[in-house]
Amino acid sequence: MNKNVITLALASFSLAACVTINIYFPAAATEKAADKIIDEVWQTPKPEQPANSETRPADNNTQKETK
Amino acid sequence: MKSLIKLAALLLALSFAAASWAAADIEINTPGVVALTQSMQARYAQLASHYASGAVGLTADGFIAVHDASAVPLAERQAVNALVAAENHDRKALYSEIARANGHPEWADDIRNTFAQRWILRAQAGWWIQGPKGWVKK
């Protein structure tokens, strides 16, 4: 019985922790978003018209670390 | 034994929760953000040579500043100042617009700090960057 209570307490605590975490600033997602915008502003990958909607729709998020 | 199973279930639930948290995204596809990005992109055509010459550098707080005015002919300095001011105006608006678009206006400073690091990290070699000990050439 006691263990059940402890498990329940732990579960509810971790659930609460997750809910709380969501309110914190999402640093990693913001880094990705920042890189995307910086790519556009500085035209980083190609000197002329990267045409980001055509050529690299999915690559945008995964290639960050290669540069 | 039972408690072990419970622990495993708990860990599983936790990892799911963590996964859903990791998927949390930052919205940047708003008209405001797009417009500011395009405005900055257009301005970069004029700023690029000033970054390269060292006339303008990146500051540690997510903005740009005149680093070496003597790299620009006297007649052009006013224009460079105006470019820097306009760029900083856009950047400030960009940081608060992203924060606002994501429902957390209070994130603007965190967003600015994140951008500050990324601008500097992605800057081209030879550009001037404001570090903790002053200006350095990347």
N, CA and C atoms of all chains as a GROMACS GRO file, in nm:
protein
  615
    1MET      N    1   0.082  -0.122   0.000
    1MET     CA    2   0.000   0.000   0.000
    1MET      C    3   0.085   0.126   0.000
    2ASN      N    4   0.181   0.120   0.093
    2ASN     CA    5   0.269   0.235   0.107
    2ASN      C    6   0.341   0.268  -0.024
    3LYS      N    7   0.383   0.159  -0.089
    3LYS     CA    8   0.458   0.178  -0.214
    3LYS      C    9   0.371   0.244  -0.320
    4ASN      N   10   0.243   0.202  -0.318
    4ASN     CA   11   0.149   0.262  -0.413
    4ASN      C   12   0.141   0.412  -0.396
    5VAL      N   13   0.134   0.450  -0.270
    5VAL     CA   14   0.124   0.593  -0.240
    5VAL      C   15   0.247   0.665  -0.290
    6ILE      N   16   0.362   0.603  -0.264
    6ILE     CA   17   0.488   0.667  -0.305
    6ILE      C   18   0.494   0.680  -0.457
    7THR      N   19   0.455   0.572  -0.525
    7THR     CA   20   0.457   0.575  -0.671
    7THR      C   21   0.364   0.684  -0.724
    8LEU      N   22   0.248   0.689  -0.666
    8LEU     CA   23   0.150   0.789  -0.709
    8LEU      C   24   0.206   0.930  -0.687
    9ALA      N   25   0.266   0.948  -0.572
    9ALA     CA   26   0.323   1.079  -0.541
    9ALA      C   27   0.432   1.114  -0.641
   10LEU      N   28   0.516   1.015  -0.670
   10LEU     CA   29   0.626   1.038  -0.763
   10LEU      C   30   0.572   1.072  -0.902
   11ALA      N   31   0.469   0.994  -0.941
   11ALA     CA   32   0.410   1.014  -1.074
   11ALA      C   33   0.350   1.154  -1.085
   12SER      N   34   0.277   1.192  -0.983
   12SER     CA   35   0.212   1.324  -0.992
   12SER      C   36   0.316   1.435  -0.986
   13PHE      N   37   0.424   1.407  -0.913
   13PHE     CA   38   0.530   1.508  -0.906
   13PHE      C   39   0.595   1.527  -1.043
   14SER      N   40   0.624   1.413  -1.107
   14SER     CA   41   0.692   1.424  -1.236
   14SER      C   42   0.601   1.488  -1.340
   15LEU      N   43   0.472   1.458  -1.329
   15LEU     CA   44   0.376   1.519  -1.420
   15LEU      C   45   0.374   1.670  -1.400
   16ALA      N   46   0.370   1.709  -1.273
   16ALA     CA   47   0.372   1.852  -1.243
   16ALA      C   48   0.500   1.917  -1.294
   17ALA      N   49   0.610   1.843  -1.279
   17ALA     CA   50   0.739   1.896  -1.324
   17ALA      C   51   0.736   1.920  -1.474
   18CYS      N   52   0.676   1.826  -1.548
   18CYS     CA   53   0.669   1.842  -1.693
   18CYS      C   54   0.587   1.964  -1.730
   19VAL      N   55   0.477   1.981  -1.662
   19VAL     CA   56   0.391   2.096  -1.691
   19VAL      C   57   0.467   2.225  -1.663
   20THR      N   58   0.545   2.223  -1.554
   20THR     CA   59   0.620   2.343  -1.519
   20THR      C   60   0.727   2.372  -1.623
   21ILE      N   61   0.795   2.263  -1.665
   21ILE     CA   62   0.905   2.278  -1.760
   21ILE      C   63   0.860   2.352  -1.886
   22ASN      N   64   0.735   2.325  -1.926
   22ASN     CA   65   0.685   2.386  -2.048
   22ASN      C   66   0.679   2.538  -2.042
   23ILE      N   67   0.673   2.590  -1.922
   23ILE     CA   68   0.663   2.735  -1.909
   23ILE      C   69   0.801   2.800  -1.922
   24TYR      N   70   0.903   2.720  -1.897
   24TYR     CA   71   1.038   2.774  -1.911
   24TYR      C   72   1.070   2.807  -2.056
   25PHE      N   73   1.162   2.894  -2.072
   25PHE     CA   74   1.204   2.938  -2.204
   25PHE      C   75   1.264   2.822  -2.285
   26PRO      N   76   1.210   2.791  -2.402
   26PRO     CA   77   1.262   2.680  -2.483
   26PRO      C   78   1.388   2.720  -2.558
   27ALA      N   79   1.501   2.708  -2.492
   27ALA     CA   80   1.627   2.759  -2.547
   27ALA      C   81   1.667   2.688  -2.677
   28ALA      N   82   1.653   2.555  -2.678
   28ALA     CA   83   1.697   2.480  -2.796
   28ALA      C   84   1.613   2.516  -2.918
   29ALA      N   85   1.481   2.523  -2.900
   29ALA     CA   86   1.393   2.558  -3.011
   29ALA      C   87   1.422   2.699  -3.060
   30THR      N   88   1.454   2.786  -2.966
   30THR     CA   89   1.484   2.924  -3.005
   30THR      C   90   1.614   2.932  -3.084
   31GLU      N   91   1.711   2.847  -3.047
   31GLU     CA   92   1.835   2.844  -3.124
   31GLU      C   93   1.808   2.806  -3.269
   32LYS      N   94   1.725   2.704  -3.284
   32LYS     CA   95   1.691   2.661  -3.421
   32LYS      C   96   1.624   2.773  -3.497
   33ALA      N   97   1.527   2.836  -3.432
   33ALA     CA   98   1.453   2.945  -3.496
   33ALA      C   99   1.548   3.059  -3.531
   34ALA      N  100   1.641   3.088  -3.439
   34ALA     CA  101   1.738   3.195  -3.463
   34ALA      C  102   1.823   3.163  -3.585
   35ASP      N  103   1.870   3.038  -3.592
   35ASP     CA  104   1.954   2.998  -3.705
   35ASP      C  105   1.879   3.013  -3.838
   36LYS      N  106   1.752   2.978  -3.834
   36LYS     CA  107   1.671   2.988  -3.955
   36LYS      C  108   1.664   3.134  -4.002
   37ILE      N  109   1.639   3.222  -3.907
   37ILE     CA  110   1.627   3.363  -3.942
   37ILE      C  111   1.763   3.418  -3.985
   38ILE      N  112   1.868   3.379  -3.915
   38ILE     CA  113   2.003   3.427  -3.949
   38ILE      C  114   2.041   3.381  -4.090
   39ASP      N  115   2.006   3.256  -4.121
   39ASP     CA  116   2.031   3.205  -4.256
   39ASP      C  117   1.966   3.296  -4.361
   40GLU      N  118   1.844   3.337  -4.332
   40GLU     CA  119   1.772   3.420  -4.429
   40GLU      C  120   1.832   3.560  -4.437
   41VAL      N  121   1.863   3.616  -4.324
   41VAL     CA  122   1.914   3.753  -4.323
   41VAL      C  123   2.051   3.759  -4.389
   42TRP      N  124   2.137   3.667  -4.354
   42TRP     CA  125   2.275   3.671  -4.406
   42TRP      C  126   2.292   3.585  -4.531
   43GLN      N  127   2.185   3.516  -4.573
   43GLN     CA  128   2.194   3.432  -4.692
   43GLN      C  129   2.311   3.336  -4.680
   44THR      N  130   2.325   3.274  -4.566
   44THR     CA  131   2.445   3.198  -4.533
   44THR      C  132   2.483   3.086  -4.631
   45PRO      N  133   2.391   2.996  -4.668
   45PRO     CA  134   2.436   2.881  -4.747
   45PRO      C  135   2.482   2.918  -4.886
   46LYS      N  136   2.403   3.003  -4.954
   46LYS     CA  137   2.440   3.041  -5.091
   46LYS      C  138   2.442   3.192  -5.100
   47PRO      N  139   2.531   3.245  -5.184
   47PRO     CA  140   2.539   3.390  -5.196
   47PRO      C  141   2.414   3.451  -5.257
   48GLU      N  142   2.345   3.377  -5.343
   48GLU     CA  143   2.229   3.437  -5.409
   48GLU      C  144   2.103   3.353  -5.391
   49GLN      N  145   1.997   3.419  -5.354
   49GLN     CA  146   1.863   3.358  -5.347
   49GLN      C  147   1.861   3.212  -5.304
   50PRO      N  148   1.867   3.183  -5.176
   50PRO     CA  149   1.858   3.044  -5.133
   50PRO      C  150   1.721   2.984  -5.158
   51ALA      N  151   1.621   3.067  -5.187
   51ALA     CA  152   1.485   3.020  -5.215
   51ALA      C  153   1.445   2.916  -5.114
   52ASN      N  154   1.446   2.955  -4.989
   52ASN     CA  155   1.433   2.860  -4.878
   52ASN      C  156   1.306   2.775  -4.882
   53SER      N  157   1.204   2.820  -4.955
   53SER     CA  158   1.081   2.742  -4.955
   53SER      C  159   1.090   2.626  -5.054
   54GLU      N  160   1.178   2.638  -5.151
   54GLU     CA  161   1.185   2.532  -5.254
   54GLU      C  162   1.294   2.431  -5.225
   55THR      N  163   1.416   2.481  -5.208
   55THR     CA  164   1.530   2.390  -5.208
   55THR      C  165   1.555   2.318  -5.078
   56ARG      N  166   1.530   2.382  -4.967
   56ARG     CA  167   1.564   2.312  -4.843
   56ARG      C  168   1.456   2.334  -4.736
   57PRO      N  169   1.341   2.270  -4.758
   57PRO     CA  170   1.236   2.287  -4.659
   57PRO      C  171   1.264   2.207  -4.531
   58ALA      N  172   1.313   2.085  -4.546
   58ALA     CA  173   1.332   2.000  -4.429
   58ALA      C  174   1.474   2.010  -4.374
   59ASP      N  175   1.567   2.035  -4.462
   59ASP     CA  176   1.708   2.039  -4.420
   59ASP      C  177   1.736   2.148  -4.319
   60ASN      N  178   1.652   2.248  -4.325
   60ASN     CA  179   1.673   2.365  -4.241
   60ASN      C  180   1.705   2.333  -4.097
   61ASN      N  181   1.635   2.234  -4.042
   61ASN     CA  182   1.650   2.208  -3.900
   61ASN      C  183   1.764   2.113  -3.868
   62THR      N  184   1.806   2.036  -3.965
   62THR     CA  185   1.900   1.930  -3.932
   62THR      C  186   2.044   1.965  -3.964
   63GLN      N  187   2.065   2.061  -4.050
   63GLN     CA  188   2.202   2.085  -4.095
   63GLN      C  189   2.277   2.188  -4.014
   64LYS      N  190   2.216   2.232  -3.909
   64LYS     CA  191   2.274   2.342  -3.832
   64LYS      C  192   2.419   2.320  -3.792
   65GLU      N  193   2.448   2.200  -3.746
   65GLU     CA  194   2.578   2.178  -3.683
   65GLU      C  195   2.690   2.160  -3.786
   66THR      N  196   2.652   2.147  -3.912
   66THR     CA  197   2.756   2.120  -4.010
   66THR      C  198   2.831   2.246  -4.049
   67LYS      N  199   2.774   2.360  -4.014
   67LYS     CA  200   2.840   2.482  -4.060
   67LYS      C  201   2.938   2.535  -3.955
   68MET      N  202   0.899  -0.672  -0.715
   68MET     CA  203   0.879  -0.690  -0.859
   68MET      C  204   0.778  -0.589  -0.915
   69LYS      N  205   0.666  -0.581  -0.842
   69LYS     CA  206   0.561  -0.492  -0.890
   69LYS      C  207   0.610  -0.347  -0.897
   70SER      N  208   0.686  -0.313  -0.794
   70SER     CA  209   0.733  -0.175  -0.790
   70SER      C  210   0.831  -0.148  -0.905
   71LEU      N  211   0.901  -0.255  -0.944
   71LEU     CA  212   0.994  -0.240  -1.056
   71LEU      C  213   0.918  -0.208  -1.184
   72ILE      N  214   0.806  -0.283  -1.200
   72ILE     CA  215   0.723  -0.260  -1.318
   72ILE      C  216   0.669  -0.116  -1.317
   73LYS      N  217   0.628  -0.077  -1.198
   73LYS     CA  218   0.574   0.059  -1.185
   73LYS      C  219   0.680   0.163  -1.219
   74LEU      N  220   0.799   0.135  -1.172
   74LEU     CA  221   0.909   0.228  -1.199
   74LEU      C  222   0.935   0.238  -1.350
   75ALA      N  223   0.931   0.120  -1.413
   75ALA     CA  224   0.953   0.117  -1.558
   75ALA      C  225   0.844   0.197  -1.629
   76ALA      N  226   0.720   0.176  -1.586
   76ALA     CA  227   0.609   0.249  -1.647
   76ALA      C  228   0.625   0.398  -1.627
   77LEU      N  229   0.670   0.432  -1.509
   77LEU     CA  230   0.690   0.572  -1.476
   77LEU      C  231   0.796   0.635  -1.566
   78LEU      N  232   0.906   0.559  -1.583
   78LEU     CA  233   1.015   0.610  -1.667
   78LEU      C  234   0.968   0.629  -1.810
   79LEU      N  235   0.885   0.532  -1.854
   79LEU     CA  236   0.832   0.539  -1.990
   79LEU      C  237   0.747   0.665  -2.006
   80ALA      N  238   0.660   0.685  -1.907
   80ALA     CA  239   0.572   0.802  -1.911
   80ALA      C  240   0.656   0.930  -1.911
   81LEU      N  241   0.760   0.927  -1.832
   81LEU     CA  242   0.847   1.044  -1.822
   81LEU      C  243   0.915   1.074  -1.955
   82SER      N  244   0.962   0.966  -2.020
   82SER     CA  245   1.033   0.988  -2.146
   82SER      C  246   0.938   1.042  -2.252
   83PHE      N  247   0.812   0.995  -2.247
   83PHE     CA  248   0.713   1.050  -2.340
   83PHE      C  249   0.694   1.199  -2.314
   84ALA      N  250   0.682   1.230  -2.186
   84ALA     CA  251   0.662   1.370  -2.149
   84ALA      C  252   0.781   1.453  -2.195
   85ALA      N  253   0.901   1.398  -2.176
   85ALA     CA  254   1.021   1.470  -2.217
   85ALA      C  255   1.022   1.490  -2.367
   86ALA      N  256   0.978   1.385  -2.440
   86ALA     CA  257   0.977   1.394  -2.585
   86ALA      C  258   0.882   1.502  -2.631
   87SER      N  259   0.765   1.507  -2.569
   87SER     CA  260   0.668   1.607  -2.612
   87SER      C  261   0.716   1.747  -2.576
   88TRP      N  262   0.795   1.754  -2.469
   88TRP     CA  263   0.849   1.885  -2.433
   88TRP      C  264   0.956   1.927  -2.534
   89ALA      N  265   1.038   1.828  -2.574
   89ALA     CA  266   1.146   1.860  -2.667
   89ALA      C  267   1.089   1.908  -2.800
   90ALA      N  268   0.968   1.864  -2.831
   90ALA     CA  269   0.909   1.903  -2.958
   90ALA      C  270   0.854   2.045  -2.954
   91ALA      N  271   0.854   2.103  -2.836
   91ALA     CA  272   0.805   2.240  -2.824
   91ALA      C  273   0.877   2.329  -2.924
   92ASP      N  274   0.799   2.405  -2.996
   92ASP     CA  275   0.859   2.481  -3.104
   92ASP      C  276   0.843   2.630  -3.080
   93ILE      N  277   0.922   2.704  -3.150
   93ILE     CA  278   0.910   2.849  -3.145
   93ILE      C  279   0.854   2.895  -3.278
   94GLU      N  280   0.746   2.968  -3.270
   94GLU     CA  281   0.678   3.014  -3.391
   94GLU      C  282   0.748   3.135  -3.450
   95ILE      N  283   0.792   3.121  -3.576
   95ILE     CA  284   0.852   3.238  -3.640
   95ILE      C  285   0.787   3.268  -3.774
   96ASN      N  286   0.680   3.194  -3.805
   96ASN     CA  287   0.613   3.217  -3.933
   96ASN      C  288   0.495   3.313  -3.917
   97THR      N  289   0.522   3.426  -3.857
   97THR     CA  290   0.416   3.526  -3.847
   97THR      C  291   0.448   3.640  -3.942
   98PRO      N  292   0.345   3.711  -3.988
   98PRO     CA  293   0.371   3.822  -4.082
   98PRO      C  294   0.474   3.921  -4.029
   99GLY      N  295   0.467   3.949  -3.899
   99GLY     CA  296   0.560   4.044  -3.840
   99GLY      C  297   0.704   3.997  -3.849
  100VAL      N  298   0.727   3.871  -3.812
  100VAL     CA  299   0.863   3.816  -3.813
  100VAL      C  300   0.914   3.809  -3.956
  101VAL      N  301   0.829   3.764  -4.048
  101VAL     CA  302   0.871   3.753  -4.188
  101VAL      C  303   0.909   3.890  -4.244
  102ALA      N  304   0.826   3.990  -4.214
  102ALA     CA  305   0.854   4.124  -4.265
  102ALA      C  306   0.986   4.177  -4.211
  103LEU      N  307   1.011   4.156  -4.083
  103LEU     CA  308   1.136   4.205  -4.023
  103LEU      C  309   1.256   4.131  -4.081
  104THR      N  310   1.240   4.000  -4.101
  104THR     CA  311   1.349   3.922  -4.158
  104THR      C  312   1.384   3.974  -4.298
  105GLN      N  313   1.281   4.001  -4.376
  105GLN     CA  314   1.305   4.048  -4.513
  105GLN      C  315   1.370   4.187  -4.512
  106SER      N  316   1.324   4.269  -4.421
  106SER     CA  317   1.382   4.403  -4.410
  106SER      C  318   1.531   4.396  -4.376
  107MET      N  319   1.565   4.305  -4.283
  107MET     CA  320   1.706   4.289  -4.243
  107MET      C  321   1.788   4.227  -4.355
  108GLN      N  322   1.723   4.135  -4.426
  108GLN     CA  323   1.793   4.071  -4.538
  108GLN      C  324   1.828   4.175  -4.645
  109ALA      N  325   1.734   4.264  -4.673
  109ALA     CA  326   1.759   4.368  -4.772
  109ALA      C  327   1.870   4.461  -4.725
  110ARG      N  328   1.870   4.492  -4.597
  110ARG     CA  329   1.972   4.583  -4.543
  110ARG      C  330   2.110   4.519  -4.543
  111TYR      N  331   2.114   4.387  -4.533
  111TYR     CA  332   2.243   4.318  -4.528
  111TYR      C  333   2.325   4.345  -4.654
  112ALA      N  334   2.256   4.368  -4.765
  112ALA     CA  335   2.328   4.399  -4.888
  112ALA      C  336   2.417   4.521  -4.869
  113GLN      N  337   2.369   4.617  -4.789
  113GLN     CA  338   2.448   4.737  -4.764
  113GLN      C  339   2.545   4.719  -4.648
  114LEU      N  340   2.507   4.633  -4.554
  114LEU     CA  341   2.590   4.618  -4.434
  114LEU      C  342   2.709   4.524  -4.455
  115ALA      N  343   2.696   4.432  -4.548
  115ALA     CA  344   2.797   4.326  -4.563
  115ALA      C  345   2.939   4.382  -4.572
  116SER      N  346   2.957   4.485  -4.657
  116SER     CA  347   3.091   4.539  -4.676
  116SER      C  348   3.142   4.604  -4.547
  117HIS      N  349   3.052   4.658  -4.468
  117HIS     CA  350   3.093   4.723  -4.343
  117HIS      C  351   3.130   4.620  -4.235
  118TYR      N  352   3.061   4.506  -4.237
  118TYR     CA  353   3.102   4.398  -4.147
  118TYR      C  354   3.244   4.354  -4.186
  119ALA      N  355   3.265   4.338  -4.316
  119ALA     CA  356   3.393   4.286  -4.364
  119ALA      C  357   3.507   4.383  -4.337
  120SER      N  358   3.480   4.512  -4.349
  120SER     CA  359   3.586   4.610  -4.329
  120SER      C  360   3.612   4.637  -4.182
  121GLY      N  361   3.521   4.593  -4.096
  121GLY     CA  362   3.537   4.619  -3.953
  121GLY      C  363   3.474   4.749  -3.909
  122ALA      N  364   3.412   4.819  -4.002
  122ALA     CA  365   3.344   4.943  -3.965
  122ALA      C  366   3.231   4.914  -3.867
  123VAL      N  367   3.165   4.802  -3.892
  123VAL     CA  368   3.052   4.764  -3.807
  123VAL      C  369   3.079   4.625  -3.751
  124GLY      N  370   3.042   4.605  -3.626
  124GLY     CA  371   3.062   4.474  -3.563
  124GLY      C  372   2.939   4.430  -3.488
  125LEU      N  373   2.943   4.305  -3.442
  125LEU     CA  374   2.831   4.247  -3.369
  125LEU      C  375   2.853   4.266  -3.219
  126THR      N  376   2.752   4.313  -3.151
  126THR     CA  377   2.767   4.332  -3.007
  126THR      C  378   2.726   4.205  -2.932
  127ALA      N  379   2.768   4.199  -2.807
  127ALA     CA  380   2.742   4.079  -2.726
  127ALA      C  381   2.595   4.068  -2.688
  128ASP      N  382   2.520   4.175  -2.706
  128ASP     CA  383   2.380   4.172  -2.661
  128ASP      C  384   2.280   4.162  -2.776
  129GLY      N  385   2.326   4.113  -2.891
  129GLY     CA  386   2.232   4.084  -2.998
  129GLY      C  387   2.206   4.198  -3.093
  130PHE      N  388   2.288   4.302  -3.085
  130PHE     CA  389   2.271   4.415  -3.177
  130PHE      C  390   2.400   4.435  -3.257
  131ILE      N  391   2.407   4.544  -3.333
  131ILE     CA  392   2.530   4.577  -3.404
  131ILE      C  393   2.571   4.719  -3.363
  132ALA      N  394   2.696   4.751  -3.387
  132ALA     CA  395   2.744   4.883  -3.348
  132ALA      C  396   2.858   4.923  -3.441
  133VAL      N  397   2.881   5.053  -3.450
  133VAL     CA  398   2.996   5.102  -3.525
  133VAL      C  399   3.121   5.065  -3.445
  134HIS      N  400   3.210   4.992  -3.507
  134HIS     CA  401   3.332   4.948  -3.437
  134HIS      C  402   3.450   5.035  -3.476
  135ASP      N  403   3.462   5.064  -3.606
  135ASP     CA  404   3.576   5.144  -3.652
  135ASP      C  405   3.528   5.240  -3.761
  136ALA      N  406   3.488   5.358  -3.717
  136ALA     CA  407   3.432   5.454  -3.811
  136ALA      C  408   3.534   5.495  -3.917
  137SER      N  409   3.663   5.487  -3.882
  137SER     CA  410   3.765   5.532  -3.976
  137SER      C  411   3.776   5.440  -4.098
  138ALA      N  412   3.712   5.322  -4.091
  138ALA     CA  413   3.713   5.232  -4.206
  138ALA      C  414   3.618   5.280  -4.315
  139VAL      N  415   3.543   5.386  -4.283
  139VAL     CA  416   3.445   5.438  -4.378
  139VAL      C  417   3.482   5.582  -4.413
  140PRO      N  418   3.475   5.618  -4.541
  140PRO     CA  419   3.501   5.757  -4.577
  140PRO      C  420   3.407   5.851  -4.501
  141LEU      N  421   3.461   5.965  -4.466
  141LEU     CA  422   3.387   6.062  -4.385
  141LEU      C  423   3.244   6.085  -4.437
  142ALA      N  424   3.235   6.096  -4.569
  142ALA     CA  425   3.106   6.129  -4.629
  142ALA      C  426   3.002   6.019  -4.608
  143GLU      N  427   3.051   5.898  -4.586
  143GLU     CA  428   2.957   5.785  -4.573
  143GLU      C  429   2.921   5.752  -4.430
  144ARG      N  430   2.988   5.814  -4.336
  144ARG     CA  431   2.970   5.773  -4.196
  144ARG      C  432   2.829   5.792  -4.146
  145GLN      N  433   2.769   5.900  -4.192
  145GLN     CA  434   2.631   5.926  -4.149
  145GLN      C  435   2.539   5.815  -4.195
  146ALA      N  436   2.564   5.770  -4.319
  146ALA     CA  437   2.481   5.662  -4.374
  146ALA      C  438   2.500   5.533  -4.296
  147VAL      N  439   2.625   5.508  -4.254
  147VAL     CA  440   2.652   5.386  -4.178
  147VAL      C  441   2.581   5.393  -4.043
  148ASN      N  442   2.590   5.509  -3.979
  148ASN     CA  443   2.518   5.526  -3.852
  148ASN      C  444   2.369   5.498  -3.868
  149ALA      N  445   2.315   5.547  -3.979
  149ALA     CA  446   2.172   5.527  -4.003
  149ALA      C  447   2.141   5.380  -4.025
  150LEU      N  448   2.230   5.311  -4.098
  150LEU     CA  449   2.212   5.168  -4.121
  150LEU      C  450   2.211   5.092  -3.990
  151VAL      N  451   2.309   5.125  -3.904
  151VAL     CA  452   2.321   5.057  -3.774
  151VAL      C  453   2.195   5.082  -3.691
  152ALA      N  454   2.150   5.205  -3.690
  152ALA     CA  455   2.031   5.237  -3.610
  152ALA      C  456   1.908   5.163  -3.662
  153ALA      N  457   1.894   5.160  -3.795
  153ALA     CA  458   1.779   5.092  -3.854
  153ALA      C  459   1.784   4.942  -3.827
  154GLU      N  460   1.905   4.885  -3.839
  154GLU     CA  461   1.920   4.742  -3.813
  154GLU      C  462   1.885   4.710  -3.668
  155ASN      N  463   1.934   4.790  -3.576
  155ASN     CA  464   1.906   4.764  -3.435
  155ASN      C  465   1.758   4.781  -3.403
  156HIS      N  466   1.696   4.874  -3.473
  156HIS     CA  467   1.552   4.893  -3.456
  156HIS      C  468   1.477   4.766  -3.497
  157ASP      N  469   1.516   4.711  -3.612
  157ASP     CA  470   1.454   4.588  -3.661
  157ASP      C  471   1.481   4.472  -3.566
  158ARG      N  472   1.606   4.464  -3.519
  158ARG     CA  473   1.641   4.350  -3.433
  158ARG      C  474   1.561   4.354  -3.304
  159LYS      N  475   1.550   4.473  -3.247
  159LYS     CA  476   1.474   4.486  -3.123
  159LYS      C  477   1.329   4.444  -3.146
  160ALA      N  478   1.274   4.491  -3.258
  160ALA     CA  479   1.136   4.456  -3.292
  160ALA      C  480   1.123   4.306  -3.316
  161LEU      N  481   1.225   4.247  -3.379
  161LEU     CA  482   1.222   4.104  -3.408
  161LEU      C  483   1.217   4.023  -3.279
  162TYR      N  484   1.303   4.056  -3.183
  162TYR     CA  485   1.307   3.980  -3.058
  162TYR      C  486   1.173   3.989  -2.985
  163SER      N  487   1.117   4.108  -2.978
  163SER     CA  488   0.992   4.117  -2.903
  163SER      C  489   0.875   4.060  -2.983
  164GLU      N  490   0.885   4.066  -3.116
  164GLU     CA  491   0.777   4.010  -3.199
  164GLU      C  492   0.775   3.856  -3.185
  165ILE      N  493   0.892   3.794  -3.182
  165ILE     CA  494   0.896   3.648  -3.164
  165ILE      C  495   0.840   3.611  -3.027
  166ALA      N  496   0.880   3.687  -2.926
  166ALA     CA  497   0.830   3.660  -2.790
  166ALA      C  498   0.678   3.673  -2.786
  167ARG      N  499   0.629   3.780  -2.848
  167ARG     CA  500   0.487   3.806  -2.847
  167ARG      C  501   0.411   3.699  -2.925
  168ALA      N  502   0.466   3.660  -3.042
  168ALA     CA  503   0.400   3.561  -3.126
  168ALA      C  504   0.389   3.426  -3.056
  169ASN      N  505   0.476   3.402  -2.959
  169ASN     CA  506   0.473   3.275  -2.886
  169ASN      C  507   0.402   3.287  -2.752
  170GLY      N  508   0.334   3.398  -2.734
  170GLY     CA  509   0.253   3.414  -2.615
  170GLY      C  510   0.329   3.444  -2.488
  171HIS      N  511   0.458   3.477  -2.501
  171HIS     CA  512   0.539   3.509  -2.382
  171HIS      C  513   0.623   3.634  -2.407
  172PRO      N  514   0.561   3.751  -2.398
  172PRO     CA  515   0.636   3.875  -2.422
  172PRO      C  516   0.758   3.886  -2.330
  173GLU      N  517   0.752   3.820  -2.215
  173GLU     CA  518   0.863   3.830  -2.120
  173GLU      C  519   0.986   3.750  -2.166
  174TRP      N  520   0.972   3.675  -2.274
  174TRP     CA  521   1.087   3.599  -2.327
  174TRP      C  522   1.178   3.684  -2.413
  175ALA      N  523   1.140   3.807  -2.441
  175ALA     CA  524   1.214   3.888  -2.537
  175ALA      C  525   1.364   3.893  -2.506
  176ASP      N  526   1.398   3.906  -2.378
  176ASP     CA  527   1.540   3.914  -2.342
  176ASP      C  528   1.612   3.781  -2.361
  177ASP      N  529   1.543   3.671  -2.327
  177ASP     CA  530   1.601   3.538  -2.349
  177ASP      C  531   1.623   3.516  -2.498
  178ILE      N  532   1.526   3.558  -2.577
  178ILE     CA  533   1.537   3.542  -2.723
  178ILE      C  534   1.653   3.627  -2.774
  179ARG      N  535   1.664   3.749  -2.724
  179ARG     CA  536   1.774   3.836  -2.764
  179ARG      C  537   1.909   3.770  -2.729
  180ASN      N  538   1.919   3.712  -2.611
  180ASN     CA  539   2.044   3.648  -2.571
  180ASN      C  540   2.077   3.530  -2.660
  181THR      N  541   1.975   3.450  -2.693
  181THR     CA  542   1.998   3.336  -2.781
  181THR      C  543   2.045   3.385  -2.918
  182PHE      N  544   1.978   3.485  -2.970
  182PHE     CA  545   2.018   3.540  -3.100
  182PHE      C  546   2.160   3.595  -3.092
  183ALA      N  547   2.193   3.663  -2.984
  183ALA     CA  548   2.326   3.722  -2.970
  183ALA      C  549   2.433   3.615  -2.989
  184GLN      N  550   2.412   3.500  -2.922
  184GLN     CA  551   2.509   3.391  -2.935
  184GLN      C  552   2.514   3.338  -3.076
  185ARG      N  553   2.397   3.323  -3.138
  185ARG     CA  554   2.393   3.262  -3.272
  185ARG      C  555   2.450   3.357  -3.378
  186TRP      N  556   2.417   3.486  -3.368
  186TRP     CA  557   2.474   3.583  -3.464
  186TRP      C  558   2.626   3.570  -3.460
  187ILE      N  559   2.681   3.569  -3.339
  187ILE     CA  560   2.827   3.567  -3.323
  187ILE      C  561   2.885   3.436  -3.373
  188LEU      N  562   2.817   3.327  -3.338
  188LEU     CA  563   2.866   3.195  -3.380
  188LEU      C  564   2.868   3.182  -3.532
  189ARG      N  565   2.766   3.241  -3.597
  189ARG     CA  566   2.754   3.222  -3.742
  189ARG      C  567   2.820   3.335  -3.821
  190ALA      N  568   2.877   3.430  -3.752
  190ALA     CA  569   2.942   3.542  -3.822
  190ALA      C  570   3.058   3.492  -3.906
  191GLN      N  571   3.086   3.563  -4.013
  191GLN     CA  572   3.196   3.521  -4.101
  191GLN      C  573   3.330   3.557  -4.040
  192ALA      N  574   3.432   3.479  -4.076
  192ALA     CA  575   3.567   3.508  -4.029
  192ALA      C  576   3.607   3.647  -4.077
  193GLY      N  577   3.671   3.721  -3.989
  193GLY     CA  578   3.714   3.856  -4.026
  193GLY      C  579   3.622   3.964  -3.974
  194TRP      N  580   3.502   3.925  -3.934
  194TRP     CA  581   3.410   4.023  -3.878
  194TRP      C  582   3.450   4.054  -3.734
  195TRP      N  583   3.411   4.172  -3.690
  195TRP     CA  584   3.442   4.212  -3.552
  195TRP      C  585   3.328   4.180  -3.460
  196ILE      N  586   3.366   4.129  -3.344
  196ILE     CA  587   3.267   4.080  -3.248
  196ILE      C  588   3.301   4.130  -3.110
  197GLN      N  589   3.198   4.173  -3.040
  197GLN     CA  590   3.220   4.223  -2.905
  197GLN      C  591   3.215   4.107  -2.806
  198GLY      N  592   3.330   4.076  -2.748
  198GLY     CA  593   3.336   3.970  -2.649
  198GLY      C  594   3.336   4.028  -2.510
  199PRO      N  595   3.356   3.942  -2.409
  199PRO     CA  596   3.359   3.991  -2.271
  199PRO      C  597   3.474   4.088  -2.244
  200LYS      N  598   3.581   4.077  -2.325
  200LYS     CA  599   3.696   4.165  -2.303
  200LYS      C  600   3.709   4.270  -2.412
  201GLY      N  601   3.599   4.302  -2.474
  201GLY     CA  602   3.605   4.403  -2.578
  201GLY      C  603   3.599   4.344  -2.718
  202TRP      N  604   3.632   4.426  -2.817
  202TRP     CA  605   3.619   4.384  -2.956
  202TRP      C  606   3.730   4.287  -2.995
  203VAL      N  607   3.690   4.182  -3.066
  203VAL     CA  608   3.789   4.090  -3.122
  203VAL      C  609   3.749   4.059  -3.265
  204LYS      N  610   3.852   4.028  -3.344
  204LYS     CA  611   3.827   3.991  -3.483
  204LYS      C  612   3.805   3.842  -3.489
  205LYS      N  613   3.696   3.802  -3.552
  205LYS     CA  614   3.669   3.658  -3.558
  205LYS      C  615   3.761   3.590  -3.658
   0.00000   0.00000   0.00000
